[in-house]
Amino acid sequence: MKFMNRPLQSAALGSVVALAMTACAGAASVQDSQQNATQHGTIGMALAGQAPSGAKYRLRNATIELQGPGPTSYISTEDDPNRTLFSTDVIAGLYAVAVDGGWHLERVDYTGQGDAVEASLTSPNPQEVSVYVGVRTPVEFHFQVEGEEIELDKGGIDIGITVDD
């Protein structure tokens, strides 16, 4: 049986080690992505609500900022102005959720048309919330309009607004 010369033997051993490291890195990458997939919870936001008087409102021209363990995320109400709720999966952990400036509320009539109304945000901004693995985390922003409180649409809504008018 012939033996390889020393430089060729070293090169072959180096190739085997490199292939083994690549395989291990690939396996670790698959394991990391599987672990990350199980490390998520959900944050959502209601973008519309209703007052006890029956008046309907929707949040417009708002950017919701989510700061937490992952990259900062931004949700814009103008991506789909008729959308009544938003929900997204995020990495579990502590988040600061803020309604950035420039927003307004619209009172929506029976045809779906909205007119801007004067409103104030009366809840803390930002709000700190803990998102747990596999759990929906509720956050509610409270608004006041003409002394009336707005009850948000429920059912799978995780972050919402209320408005008093």
C-alpha positions in Angstrom: 0.0 0.0 0.0 1.4 3.4 -1.0 1.3 6.4 1.4 0.7 9.9 0.2 3.4 12.4 0.4 3.3 14.7 3.3 1.9 17.9 1.5 -0.8 15.9 -0.3 -1.7 14.1 2.9 -2.1 17.5 4.7 -4.2 18.9 1.9 -6.5 15.9 2.0 -6.8 16.1 5.8 -7.6 19.8 5.5 -10.3 19.1 2.9 -11.9 16.5 5.2 -11.8 18.9 8.2 -13.3 21.7 6.0 -16.1 19.4 4.8 -16.9 18.3 8.4 -17.0 21.9 9.6 -19.3 22.8 6.8 -21.6 19.9 7.6 -21.6 20.8 11.3 -22.3 24.5 10.5 -25.2 23.4 8.2 -26.6 21.3 10.9 -26.2 24.1 13.5 -27.9 26.5 11.1 -30.9 24.1 10.7 -31.0 23.6 14.5 -30.8 27.4 15.0 -33.6 28.1 12.6 -35.8 25.4 14.2 -35.0 26.8 17.7 -35.8 30.4 16.5 -39.1 29.2 15.0 -40.2 28.1 18.4 -39.0 31.3 20.1 -41.7 33.5 18.7 -44.8 35.1 20.1 -47.3 37.4 18.4 -48.0 41.1 18.6 -51.0 42.6 16.8 -52.8 45.9 16.7 -56.4 46.9 16.2 -56.6 49.9 14.0 -60.4 50.6 14.5 -62.8 50.8 17.4 -66.3 51.8 18.4 -67.6 54.2 21.0 -70.5 53.5 23.3 -72.5 56.0 21.2 -72.0 53.8 18.2 -69.5 56.1 16.5 -66.7 54.2 14.7 -63.1 55.3 14.6 -59.9 54.3 12.8 -56.3 55.2 13.4 -54.7 56.8 10.4 -51.3 58.1 9.3 -49.7 56.2 12.3 -46.4 54.4 12.4 -46.3 51.8 15.2 -42.7 51.1 16.3 -41.8 47.8 17.9 -38.4 47.8 19.6 -37.2 44.5 21.1 -34.8 41.7 20.9 -34.9 41.5 17.1 -34.5 44.3 14.6 -36.8 47.4 15.2 -40.0 47.0 13.2 -42.4 49.6 11.9 -46.1 49.1 11.1 -47.8 51.8 9.0 -51.6 52.2 9.0 -51.3 53.6 5.5 -50.1 50.3 4.0 -53.8 49.5 3.9 -55.9 52.3 5.3 -59.1 50.1 5.4 -57.4 47.3 7.4 -59.0 47.0 10.9 -56.2 45.0 12.6 -52.6 44.1 12.2 -50.8 41.1 13.7 -47.2 39.8 13.4 -44.9 37.2 14.9 -41.9 38.5 16.8 -39.0 37.0 18.8 -40.1 36.5 22.4 -38.7 39.1 24.8 -39.3 42.6 26.2 -40.7 45.2 23.7 -41.3 48.9 23.7 -44.3 49.6 21.5 -44.9 53.2 20.5 -47.3 55.2 18.3 -45.0 57.7 16.5 -46.1 61.3 15.9 -48.2 62.4 13.0 -51.2 60.1 13.6 -54.9 61.1 13.7 -58.2 59.4 14.3 -61.1 59.4 11.8 -64.7 59.1 12.6 -66.1 56.6 10.1 -69.6 56.9 8.7 -71.9 54.1 7.5 -70.4 54.3 4.0 -66.9 53.7 5.2 -65.8 57.3 4.6 -63.7 58.9 7.4 -63.4 62.5 8.7 -60.5 63.5 10.9 -61.4 64.4 14.5 -59.3 66.0 17.2 -58.1 63.3 19.6 -55.5 62.8 22.3 -53.4 59.8 23.2 -54.0 59.3 26.9 -52.2 56.0 27.5 -48.4 55.7 28.1 -46.4 55.9 24.9 -44.3 53.8 24.5 -45.7 50.9 26.4 -43.4 48.1 27.6 -44.7 44.5 27.0 -43.3 41.1 27.5 -43.9 38.7 24.6 -43.8 35.0 25.5 -43.2 32.0 23.2 -46.4 30.9 21.5 -48.5 33.6 23.2 -50.4 36.6 21.9 -49.5 39.8 23.8 -52.2 42.4 24.3 -51.3 46.1 24.3 -53.9 48.8 24.2 -53.5 52.4 23.4 -56.2 54.7 24.8 -57.4 57.8 22.9 -60.0 60.4 23.9 -62.3 62.2 21.5 -65.0 64.5 22.8 -65.1 62.7 26.2 -66.3 59.4 24.8 -64.4 56.1 25.3 -64.0 53.9 22.2 -64.4 50.1 22.6 -62.1 48.3 20.2 -63.2 45.4 18.0 -62.2 42.2 19.7 -61.3 38.7 18.5 -57.6 38.0 18.0 -56.7 41.7 18.6 -53.5 42.0 20.5 -52.7 45.7 20.4 -55.5 48.1 20.4 -56.8 51.6 20.9 -59.7 53.0 22.8 -61.0 56.5 22.3 -63.0 58.7 24.6 -65.0 61.4 22.8 
